[in-house]
Structures are given as structure tokens and as C-alpha cells.
Amino acid sequence: MELIPVLDLMGGAVVHARRGARDAYRPIETPLCVGATPRDVADALLRLAPFRTLYVADLDAIAGRGGHDEVLGELASRHEGLALWVDAGEARAAAVARRAVHGPGRPVVGSEAVASLEQGLAALAVTGTVFSLDFGPEGPRGPAALHADSQFWPDTVIVMTLARVGAGEGPDYARLGAILSRAGGRQVYAAGGVRHTDDLARLADLGCAGVLLASALHDGRLARREIEAYLS
């Protein structure tokens, strides 16, 4: 099972995400490094362990306030061979295809950004796209048909439970189990709520291909030796 650190970017800084309440996010304070610049935090995470992939939520781009592609390009150049998964709020096929071809990063289409089933199907048809099934406290976000019918899903799917992000309440095992039962041979990644190695072990047993991590890396609940056991 792959472990993927998360960078939530806003206003040029890495912010601490909690429960999807983006207006309340503030620059991250982490013992892994001084400051909250994307370069410093990414460098610190990669010193912690040789992660192969970083997931980036470009919150300014998602909100339509510009974005961090220049920063992401610098990260990609600085860490050759590191894969970037980028959710920049892109749901139109042309924008998704542009990122898929030119970067920076591999496009993540979040269901919350999709305006219609037709738009979603066109975006998800782009080769290499990652689909994030986004869930708020109110339930699934985006077109209901995209959540309900797994035939529309690409090979890589994230189950993003926003209410669990940064909350320390554990993953949404029931939802993950239900989606895994419908996913066929697709790779399913869990996002939101991981607290410790017991959660990692349970997610691996459940059949998750990987997990997105943030708080548990920064506050030390996952130690280097525990992380490297999965990376090896």
C-alpha cells in the first residue's frame, strides 16, 4: 500500500487542512521544518521518508483565485522522479488534458468541481486522470451518477472524506468498504482521518491501494520506521 503525503496550498503557503473548512485554513506549523513554504515542507517530507508521490490540493485554483503551477513546476524540477497528483479544480476536459500532457503533475478531477455528468465523463476520459470521489458532511459532492456507477470511474480513484481531514477521527471504513466492493480492479486510495499504524494496517487489509496522509506525518503519530515499513 502506497503512502502519499498531502500538500494543501493557499496563498503561496502549505496550510493545515481541517474538515474541509477552507476559509479557516492557516499556514501549517510542523516540527519537520521551519516555515510553511511548499519547497521547505516538501523537502522535509522527503527527508522523513522516500515517498514516491505527493498529492497537491491547489486551493486557490479550486476557488478560482489563480494557482500554484509555477511552484509545482519548481517542485517537479527539484525532485526528479517524484510524481505529483494535482487537484486544481479542473473539470473541463480541455484543462484536464492540458495538465495530463504538459503538467505540472497528474490531473486529479474532484467530483465537487464537476458541474454535470456529461462534463465529468469527458474529463474522466482523459488518459491518466485520477478521480476523487468527494464527500462532505452532507454526503456525495458532484453528479450523483458519477458516484453511483463505477463504470464511469478511471483506473485510479480517491475516496475523499472531507469531514475526516485533519480531524483525527479515523478513516471512513464503511464508505471505503462499500466503494471497494464496487471498484472492480481499480486502485482505490483513502483520504481523511488516518491516525496511526493500526489505521494503515486496516486500510491495507481492506484492499486500499494507498492512503493520503498529512496530520499524522506532521505531528509524529507515524514514525519514520513505521512509514518505511510500507515504502519497502
N, C-alpha and C positions, 0 to 999 in steps of 0.2 A: 504494500500500500504506500502510495507516494504522499509525502508531506510537503505542502505548498504554503510558504509564508504569504501574508497579505500586506500590501501597501495601500492604504486609503489616502488619496492625495486631494488636498484642498488648499488653494491659495499658495501653492509652491511648497507646502509642508506635508509631512506624513501626520495624519490626525488619528486620534483614538476613537474608533467607531464603537457605538454602543446602541443596541436595539434599533438601529435604523433611523434614529432621531438626528438627522444630518445637520440641522440648524444648531445643534448643541455640541457638535464635534469641536475639539480643541487640539492644538499640536500635541503629539504624543510625548510623554515623558517616559523614557526607558533606561534601565541600567545598562543596556547594551552599548549605548553611545551617548555623547553629548550633543544636544540639539535634535532637530526633527527634519533636517533636510532629507529629501529622498536618497541622495547619494550616501549620506552618512548612515542612515537607517538600513539601506540595502547592503552596504558594506558590512555593517555589524551583524546582520542576519547571516550573511555568507561566511563570516568568521565563526559564527556559532556552529554552523554545520554546512556541508557542501550540498546545499539544496540545488536541484536541477531546474526548478521553475519558480517564478514569482507571479502571484496574481495581483493585478493592479486595478483598483476601482478609482477611476478619474472622476471624482465627484463634481468638479467644476464643469467638465464636459457633459456629464449626465444632466446637470442643471442648466445647460446651455450658456455657460459663462466662459467659454473658451476651453482650454485644456492644457495638458502637460506633455504633448507629444515630443517636444524638444527635450524635455527632461528624460523621457523614456528612451529616446534615441541615444542620449548620453549614457544611460544605464546599460543599454544593449552593447554599446561600444566598449564600455568599461569592463563588462563581464562577458567576454566572448564565450559562446556556448550556452549561456543562460537563456532559458525560454521565458518569455513574458506573455501572460494571458491578460488581455486588456479589455475591461468593460468601460467604454467611453460613452455609453448611452446610444450607441449606433444601432439602429434597427432598420434602416433602409438598405436594400441590397447593394446599391452602388457604394455607399460608405463602408459597409462590411467588406465588400470585395476589395476596395482600395486598401484597407488595412491588411487584409489577407495577403495581398500581393506585395505591397510596399512597406508594411509595418508602420510604426514600430509595434511589434507584438502580434500575437494571435488574437483575432477578434472574439470577444465574448458578447453574445446577444442576450441581454436580460429581458425576461418576459415583461417586466414592468414598463419597459420602454416601447413595447410593440403596440401599435395602435389598432391593428386588425389582424385577422387570421391570414389574409392574403399577403399583407406586408411581412408577417412573421415567416410564412412559408418561403417567400422569396429570399429573405435574409438567411434563413437556415439552410437553403440550398447551396450557399457559397461553400466551397470545399474548405475544410479545416476549421469551420466555425464551432465554437463551444456554446452550448445553450444553457443559460442559467434559469432554472425554474424558481422564480422569486415568490416568496411568501411573506406577507405582512401579518400583523395581528388580526387583520380582518379576513385573512385567507389568501388564496392564489391571486397574484397580480398579473394582469395581461389577459389576452384572449383565453377564455375557458377551454376552448377546443385544443389549444396548444398544450395545456396541462393534462387534459383528459386522454388524448390519443397519442400514444408513444410512437406511432408510425411516422409522426412529424418530426421526431427528435433526431438530431445527428448522432454521431458515434460517441460524443463526449458531452455529458450532462452534469451540471452542478445543481444541487438542491440547496438553495439559499434561504435559510430561515432567519429573517432579519431580526425578529424579536429575541433570538438567542445570541446574536452577535454581541460580544463583549459583556454578556450578562452572567457568565459563569454558571449557567443552569443545566448544562449538559446538552448534547445534540438531541434533535427531534427524531428519536429512534423509530417511532411509529410511522411517521411520514416517510422516512428513508426506507423502511421496510416495504411500505406499500409501493413506492416508486421503483425500488429494485425488483419487486415481483413483476413489474410490467416492462422493465427496461430491456429485456432480451439480452443480447450480447453487448449492449452499450456500457461504456465506462461511466460509473456514477461517482461523483465527488461530493462529500458532505461539507457544508459550510455553516458555521454558527454553533457555539456552545461548548467546544471541546475544553475539558478542564485538566485532564491528566492521562496517564498511560492506560488506565482502565478503559477510558473512553476510546482511545486509539485501538486497543485490542478488540473491543466490542464492535467497532466500526469495521475492522478488518474481518472479523467473524461474520458480520452481516453481509459482506461481499462488496464493500465500497472499494473503488479503485484508488481513492485518495481522499485527502482531507485538507481543507483550507484552515490555516492557523494564524492567529495574531496574539491575543492577550496571553495565552498560555506560554508563548515564547518569550514575551517581554517581561512577564512577572516571575519567570523561573519555575513555573509549575512543571514544565517539561525540561528536564536537564539534558545536557549535551549527549551523555551516554544513551539516554532513552531515545533521543532523536536519531542518533547514528545507528541504533539497532534496526530502525526501519529503513534508513538510507542504504544500509549494507545489503 
